[in-house]
Amino acid sequence: MNSAIKTKYSTILLLFLLLFTASRAGAQQVEVATGDTLLHLYEPFSISVSIFNEEFRTLSAFPDYPLLKKGERFTESTTENSNEGVIVKHSITQYYYPQKEGYLHLPERSMQVNDSIVKIPALSLHILPPLEGQEAPEWYETSLSKEEQEALPAQDVYLLLYLNKDTVYIGEEFHLRLSLLVSKQLRAAYEFPDIGKQMLRLSKTLTPVQCWVEDFTIHQLYAQEVTFQGKKYDSYTLFAASFFPFQTGDIVIPAPYIEGNKAGKGIDTGFRLYADSARVHVKALPPHPLATRVPVGNFYLDEKLSIPNNMLSAVTGHVVEYSLAIVGYGNIASVPPPTMQVPAGLDVYENGSVQNIKRAGTSVFGTKLFRYRLVARNPGKYPLGQYIAFVYFNPSEARYDTLHPRSVLEVVGAPLPDAHKKQMKAAYEAYRPEAPWVHYLHLPARLWLHRQYVLYSLTGIAILCLLLFLLKNRHP
């Protein structure tokens, strides 16, 4: 093979390697995480699947393991906003409860997440005896009292609509769940055709338009064994979501239904199974100057003041990192930043935010974290609680509350005149604590954050170069 031919094929090979590398690097990013492998009986073991910068479109069922019983599942969304862009992470976590003490070996399993197949590694669990006073978990929270259950007719199949509240304040959460219960003894006798389409119809039926919705993301059906009216059933959650109403008045949830077939005497008998309708009354908040703007829920503050070089006091003109997290139950997505009225000698610069929303059981909870950079031009003490406030309405206590941070910024050094403010702002913008490698290479942060688009562009250029090369070197 002469040198010209070698060069030609070497170039083609190099281009294909570039295409392969770019396509692999630009693919979706999926992570799998597992919980502690040393746990007590009745404590859950967890498997989490996370995906970045896109939604879950397809998610296969979490694997089944011998001697591990599937328990609750929760979803989580984290959104990080910074000057360098936005990163969104969605996660779904499945809990498993061990059924006996000792060692359990979990073989390797796989799951489909959108267009990817991800591996769950083989693991060995060591299950210790239960802690003192620890009891078996509740597998299912029925929406009916004992008296109501006794009043229901004995059936092989039920469709139950659970509503945890019938009266709420505007902006207060209420949770709705629709479950299908099928007798374990007669499970094979029932079929529910086009269940995916039926679940989509139910989602539209059960979602009121005058509410903010936090969907608990039911991607596939899975059975949980429950005891209902003294009989064992397989329980399937068809829909689950929390709602935060925007306006007062009554919200009417129409009676949902599911269509199925029951085999008997050689023929299939179609039927339509209904649940009861429901109604939620939404009332106004008590009078307050901020009644139309405050979030509704139960919150507390978590803060961190980071002075450079672990010093006890900051120095005038130097940047101090400060983060303030609003943590609790409620509509985390609607939580506004706290109000600020800072003194003239203290400059405050916003430095992005992180929003984390968890959905589990019948509640939405999480954190809204706000990042700031503080630069003091005058020495002294700055009690941040005097300048920063967060007002909210607590529906469980039916009252407004105001939270203040407790941190005190102590600053030493010579006072800086106002004329230095522009130079201080320039220094703040250039300030990069614990800079990642992209900053050391002087690469724009957005180039790294949106690298998949850059790689797609490189892929297109490589294909074009390959076509031009082949056309130029083709035989006449």
N, C-alpha and C positions, 0 to 999 in steps of 0.2 A: 504493500500500500504506500503510494507516494506521499510526500509531505503535504501537498495541497489537499488531498482527500482526507488525510488525518486531521488537518486544520479544520476542514469543513465539518466532519463528524464531531470533533471536540467542541466546536462552537455550538452545534445543535444540542449536544448533551448538556453543555453549560446552560443554554437557554431553558431546556426542559427542567433542569434542577432549580433554576430561578423560579419557573412557573410553579413547581411543586412546593417550594419553600413558601412562596407568597400565598398560595391557596391554603396551605396548612396554617400559616400564621394569621390569616384573615378569617379563619373559621370561627364559629361561635365558641365562646369560652364557657365551659361547664365544669363545676367542681362537685365532688362528693366528699362528705365528712361524716365520720361515725363518732358515737359517744364513747364514754368510758367503758372499758371492758371489765373493770372490777366494780361490782355493784351488789347491793343487798337485794334479797327477794322483795318483790313489790316495787322496787325502783325501776324506772324505765331505761331501756337502752334506745338510742336514737340513730337514725340515718337521715342525713340532710342532702338534698340536691339543690344546687344554686346555679343560676344562669345570669350572665352579665349583659346589660344593654339590649335586651330583647325580652319579650314575653314568653311564657310557656305556651306553646301551641299544641304539642303532643307530649304526653308523659305516660309511660307505661306504669303498670301497677308496681308498688313496692313489693319486694320479694316476701314470700312466706318461709318461715323457718320452723322446724320441729321444736316444741317446748317453748316457743315464744309466741305470745298472743298479741295481735295488733291492738293497739289502744288508740288514743286520740292522735290527731294530726293538726299541725298549725302551719300557717303561711306567714311569710315575712317579706317586707320590701324595704330596701335601703336606698335612699337617693342622696348623693353627695354633690353639692354645688360648690364650686370654687372658681377663682379667676382663670383656672386652666380648663374648665369645662364641667360636664355633668357625667357622673357614673351612676348607673342604676343596677342594683342587684336584687333579684327575686329568688326566694328560697322556699322550699317545702320540706317539712320535717315530719317523719313518721316515728311514733313511739312504739316500742315493743316491751311487753312485760314478761319476764321469765316465770315459768310455771313450777320450777323445782330448783333446789340448791345443787351446787356442784359445778362441773365444767361443761360448757356447751361449745361445740365446734360449729361455726357457721361457714359453709362452703362459699366459694366465690360465686357471685351473681352479677347479672347485667341488667341495665334499664335503658330504654330509649328516651332521650330528651331532645325533642324537636328532630333535628337531622343527625344527631349523634347517638352512638351507643357507648355508654359509660359503664365502667366496671366497679362493682362493690367488692373490695378485697375480702379474702377469707380471714376470719377472725376466731379467736378463742375467748369466750366469756367465762369469768369466774364469778359464780353467784354465791354470795355469803348468806347466812341466816338473816332474817328480817331484823331491823332495828327494834329496840324495845318500844312497844306501843304503836308500831307501824302496822297498818291494816291494808287489806287488799283494796285496790282502787275501785271506784265506781265506774262500771263499764258504759253505762248509758244513763243520761239524765232525762227521764220521761217528763213530758209536759203536763201530765195529768196527776191529780191527787189520787190517793187510795180509794176514796169514795167514788170519784169519777170513773176510775178503772172498773170498779165493781159494777157500775151502772151500764157499762158498755156490753153489748152482746158478745158472746164467745165466737170468735171468727178464726179462720186460718190465715187471713191476710188483712192488714190495716194500712191505711195511709194517714199519718199523723202530722198535723201542723202545730209546731211549737212556737209560741210567742212569749218571750220572758217578761214583757211589760204591756199593759194595756193603756197606761197613761204616762206621758213623758213631757218634759219641757221642750221648747223649740231648741234644736241643737243637741238634745240629749240622745244617747244611743238606745236603740231597742234592737233585739236580735230575733231573727226568724229562721226556723229550720223545718224542712219537710223530709220526713222519713217514711220509708216503706218497710213494713214488718211482715215477714213471711214465715209461717210455721216451718221449723226445721224438719218435721216429720213428713210434710207434704211439699217441700220445696220443689221437687222434680215435677210436680203436677202443674206448676204455674210458669207461664212465659210472658215476657213483656217486650214485644217487638219494637224495633226502632227506638231503643231506650235513649240513645244520644239525642235524637230529634225531640223526644218527649221532654227530656231535661232542659233543652233549649226553650221549648214552649213554656215550661213551668217557670223558668227564670224570668221570662218576659211577663208572665202572669203575676208573679209574686213580687216584682220590683216596682214600688211606687215611684212616680215621676218627681214628686216634690221632696226628694231626699238625696243626700249624699250617700253613696253606696260603697261599702267595703265588702267585696265579694270574698268568700272563704275558699274559692277556687276548687270546685269539685271536678277533677279531670277524668276520673274513672270510678266506677262503683266497686266497693269492697264491703264485705259482710262483717258485721260485729255481732257476736252472739249476745243476746239479751234475754232476760226473763221478764215476761209481761203477763200479768194475770195468772201467774203460776205455770205458764208454758214457755218453752224455749223457742225463740225466733231468731232468724237472721235479719238484722237491721241494716238498711241501705240508706245513706243520706243522699237525697236527690237534689237538694238545694240548701244552702246555708249562707247567710249574709247578715251584716249589721247595717242599720240605717240611721241617719242623722237628719231629721226633718228640717226643712227650710222655713216652713210657715205653719201657723196655727190652724186648728180645725181637726176634723176626723180623717184618718187614713183608713180606707176600706180595703182589705185583702180578700179578693173573691175566692170562693171555694175551689181549690185546685183538684185536678183529677189525673188519673193515669189509666191507660188502656192496657188490658192484658188478655191472655187466653188461658183457659183451664181445660185440661184434657179429661175426658170422661166418656166411657162407653163407646170408645172408638172414634169420637168426634171431638173437635176443639170448640169450646164454648167461649165466645168473646164476652168481655165484661168491661165496665168502666167503674173504677174505684175512686170515690170522692173523700176528701177531708173537709172538715168544717171551715167556714169562712172566719175571718178575724177582723177586728177593728181596733185601732190605736187612736186615742185622743191626745192631741198635741196642744199644750197650753203655753201661754206667753210667759216670759221671764218677769220677775217683779220689777217695778220701776227703778231705773238707774241711769245715770248720764251715759254709760257705755253699754247699755243693754243690747244694742244692735250690733256691737262689735266684739264683745268678749267671747272667748271659747267656753264651752260647757263641758265639764268633766271633773275629775279629781286629780290634781297635779301637785308636784313639788319640784324644787330647784336642785340641781347638782352643778357645781361650778369648779373651775380649776384656774388658778392664777400662776403662770409660769414665768418667773423672773430669770433672765439669762445668767448662766454660770452658777446656778443654784445659790445666788446671793439672797440675803434677807431683805435687802432694799434695792429698788431700781435706781437708775441714774437719769437725771434730766436729759432729754433728747434721745434716749435709748428705747428700743421697741420691747414691749412686754406682751406676751401672748395671754389671752384670756378667753376661756370658753364657758358658756352658760347653757346648760341643758334643761329643758322643760320636760319632765318625765311624768307619766301617769296614764290614766284611762280617759278616753274621749276621742274626738275626731282630730287625730294628730296632724293630718294633712292641712287642717284649717288653722292650726295654732300660729298666731302672728308673732313676730319678734317682740321682746319686751320694750316698753317705752323708756327713753333715755333723756335726761336733762343734765348733761355733764357741765362742770364748771369751765370757765374760760381757759384755765391753765392746763387742761387735759384734752388731748385730741384722741378721738375714737374712730378707727377705720374698720369697716366690715371686712371679714376675711372668709366668707363662705359659710355654708351650713350643711348639716347632715340630718336627714330625716329617716327614722327607723320605725316601721309600723309592723306590729305582730297581731295576728288574728288567731285566737285559740278559744276553745270552749264556746262561750257566748259573749266574748268581749273583744274589743279592739284596744290595744295599749301600745305604748312605745315611747319614743324620745324625739324631740326636736332640738337639735344642738346648734347654737349660733356661735361662730368664732369671731373674735375681735382682736385687733392690735391696738394697744394703748401707748401713747407717747405723752409724757408729762413735760411741760416746759417750766414748771415751778416746783421746788422741793416741798415736802410736807406729806401729810396723810390724806388719802383719798378713800373714804368709806363708800364703796360702790353701792351699798344699799340705799344711800341717800340720793343717788342719781338714777337708779334703775328700778323699774317696777313691772310686775306682771299681774294683771287683773283677770280673774276668771269667775265663773259661776259654778258652785258645787251643787248639783241637783239632789244628792242624797241628803244634804243639810239645808237645802233651799235657801242658800245665802251666797252673796258675793264675797270673794276673798282676794287679798293682795299679797303677793310674794315678793320679798326683797332679798338680794344676795347678801352674804355676810362677809365677803372678802374685803380686806383693806389694803390698798396699794400704798406702800411707803416709798417715798422718793427722796434721794439725797442729791447734792450737787448744786452748782450755781444756776440761778434763774436764767432762762433764755428769752431774749426779746422776741416780740411778735415777728420781727423781720426775718427770723430764722425759720419761720413756719414752712416756707416753700422748700428750703433745703431739707427740712425734716420729712416732708412728704415724699421728696425724691428718695431719701434714704430708706423710708418705709417701703416704697415700691420695689426697691432693689434688695430688700431684706429677705433672705431665704434660709430659715433654720432647717437643719438636717436636710439639705438640698439633695434630691435624687440625682442619679447619674446623668440624667438628661440636662440638668443645669450645669454640671461640670463640663459637659461637652458643648455647652452653649447652644443647645437645640431648643427650638420653641416647644413649650410644654404641650400646646395643642397638637403639634406634629406627632408626639408620642401618644397622647390620649386617643387620637383618631387615626391610629396607625393602620387600621384595617382599610380605610379609604386610600391611604398612601400605597398600601400593598396591592390593592385592586388596580390602581393606576399603573404601578410597576408591572403587574401582570399584563395589562393591555399593551404597554410599551414593548414588553418582551415578545408578545405574540406578533405585533407589527414588525419588529426587527426580524423575527424568525421567517415571516412571510416574505419580507424584502430580500433576505439572504437566500432563501430557496429560489425565488424568481430570478435573482441575479446569477445564480450558479446552475440554473437548469440547463440541460443539454438542448442544442438547437434542433 
